[in-house]
Amino acid sequence: MNIILVIIAGLVIFAAIYSTKRLSGDESSQEDERQKRILKDAALSSWQLLMLYAFFRLMNLLPFMNELVDPSKIQTIAFFSNGGDILLVAMIGYLMGAMISYFRYS
């Protein structure tokens, strides 16, 4: 059963990488340049949102900012305690950046 899940996950990752490379394009047409800019802006906004998330998590270590974000409620879920929160924040940042860039360059 586990091997089937690993194979499915590998196929999903392969499809994501292939579609991203296909979207970035190798030709120098106007449409390909727009797609490259959209994907670049999406990646940058994903990193910016990750840095903002890390800033808020580090602010939580300070005693007077302890009530800003309460991680005990979130960290009880196994997905978030094993690093899923970082993955979720990165995906949200990438989607936000892609949508904003798409409307900006359209």
N, C-alpha and C positions, 0 to 999 in steps of 0.2 A: 504494500500500500504506500509506504513512504517513497519508494523509488518512482512510483507513478507521479506523486506530487512533485518530486525533484525534476522529473522530465517535463511536466507541465510548466513549472516555474522557469525552467531553462528556455522553453519555447516562447513563453511570454516575454522574457527578457530579450531574447533574440529578435522577436518581432518589434519590440520597442526600440532597440538599437537600429535595426534595419529601417524602420519608418523615419526615425530621426535623421539618419544619414541620407535617406531618400528625399526628405523635406529640405535638407540643407542644400542639395543640388551641387552639381559639378560644373555646369555651364554658367556663363556669365550674362544671362539674360536679366532683364529688369525684375521679373518675378522671382528668380532665384536669389537675387540680392536682397529683396524684401524679406524672403523667408529666412535668409541667414541673419538679417538684423533682428527679426522677431525672435529666433531661437537664442541669439546672443543676449538680448535684453531679458528673455525669460530666465536664462541661467544666472545672469547678474542679479535679478530681483530675488531669485531663490537663495543665493548666497547672502544678500542683504537681509532677508527675513530670518535666515539662520543666525546671523550675527545679532539681530535684535532679540531673538529668542534666547540666545546665550547670555546676552546682557541682562535680560530680565531674570534668568535663572541665577546669575551671579549676584544680582541685586538682592535676591532672596537670602543670601548668606549674611548680609548685614543685619544686625539686630533691629535697627529701627525701621527696616524695610521688610521685615519678616512676614507681615500680613499682606504684602503686595500680591504675591502669588502663593497659594497654598499647594505645594506639590504632593502632600500626603494623600489627597483625594485622587489625584491623577496617577500616582505611582503605585497604587494598589492593584491596578489593572496590569496583567503580565505583559501585554503588548507594549505599554508605555514604559514599564520599568526596564525592559530589555532594549531600549533604544528606538522604539517605534514612534515616540514623540518627535524625534529629530527627523525621521523619514516623513512623517505626516506634515511637519512644518515645511520641509523642503519641497514636497509635492504641492502644497498649497501656494507657496511662493512662486514655483515654476508656472503653475496654472494662472495665477494672477498676473505675472509678468507677461505670459504669452497672450492673454486676453487684452491687456492694456496696450501692448505693442502692436497687436493685430489691428486694433481700432485706431491707433496712432498712425500707422503706415498705410491704412486702407484709404 
